Amino acid sequence: MTRTQSRRRARERVATVLIAVPLTLGALACALPFVWMVANSVKTRSEAVSYPPHLLPSRWTFAAYAKLFTELDFSRYTLNTVALVAIGLVGLLLTAMAGYGFAKFPGRALGWGFFAVLLTMMIPAQVTMIPTYLVVNAAGLTNNLVGIALPTLVSAFGVFLFRQFMITIPDSLLEAARIDGASELRIFFAIALPVSRPILIVQGLLTVIASWNSFLWPLILSSSQRTYTLSVGLSLLNKQITTDPTVQMAGAALMTLPIIVLFFLAQRHIVAGFTMSGIK
């Protein structure tokens, strides 16, 4: 190895260290609130409010988690949230069908229809909340899980993603299936949907995260604990039904840990989804 190559490698190592150190510090700073949340959720109440505070508990206890499901109604909130996620995944199928229609059935009417779908992406959701509430209320779906899930069942951004992906499917492939006598519904389920697996995974993950974290709309539409979701139930823990910080931290951990685990399991697909969001 020549002296020039040695100097170059030394400069690269120094540059790597200079980049890695602030990134590591930033990652630790971002992770600290989550570690603090989980650590406080397994402390006793006296230890959680003691001063000076300690990061790790001296005695581990899961009493706060037990209290969530025995004294509070978090089992119902969890089931309601899982039901919203399931309804959202049904909406994912409808979103894929809409994208397929816009991609493979070109025409002036559908072109204007897709343009209208794109326009809805430019309207903030808060602007449409009052008319949406009036429509849902007129349909008798307030304080109902279907009413909570209905306005976000099909998203304009999802339709756009599916349309842009499905437009790349060769028309000759679909024509061959039509010549063989396949119906449009069978072509969609047997050809278009399996081919669209990458975008299906990405949009599915984004749907799960959005449904799980949804807060404002369920809060507006729910008037009883029967339809509360985890995010709404978590907001009640803020000194309304308990002042125990360990219970509040346990509720926050129950709300966030499944999404963190999902992120680590499927981070490649989630990053791809946000990349597509940037490309739009």
Number of C-alpha atoms within 10 A of each C-alpha: 5 6 8 9 10 11 11 11 12 12 12 12 12 12 11 11 12 11 11 12 11 11 12 11 11 12 11 12 11 11 11 13 11 17 15 14 19 21 20 28 28 24 26 22 16 11 18 21 15 10 8 7 11 14 15 16 16 11 9 13 13 14 16 23 20 14 15 18 14 11 8 15 16 23 14 18 22 20 15 19 23 17 18 23 22 16 21 23 20 14 20 21 16 17 25 25 20 19 23 23 19 21 22 16 11 10 10 9 9 14 14 11 13 20 11 12 16 15 11 13 13 9 10 9 12 10 9 10 15 12 10 15 19 12 15 20 14 10 10 11 16 21 21 19 21 15 21 24 21 17 15 16 20 21 18 19 17 23 26 22 22 24 22 17 18 22 16 11 17 11 10 9 12 18 13 11 16 14 9 9 11 15 11 12 11 13 17 18 12 13 15 20 19 11 15 17 11 15 22 21 15 22 24 23 21 17 24 20 18 14 23 24 18 20 18 12 18 22 19 15 20 19 13 10 14 14 23 27 29 28 23 21 23 21 16 13 20 14 11 8 11 13 11 17 22 27 27 24 25 26 25 20 20 20 19 15 13 12 16 15 11 14 16 10 11 14 15 11 19 21 13 14 21 13 11 13 11 8 7 10
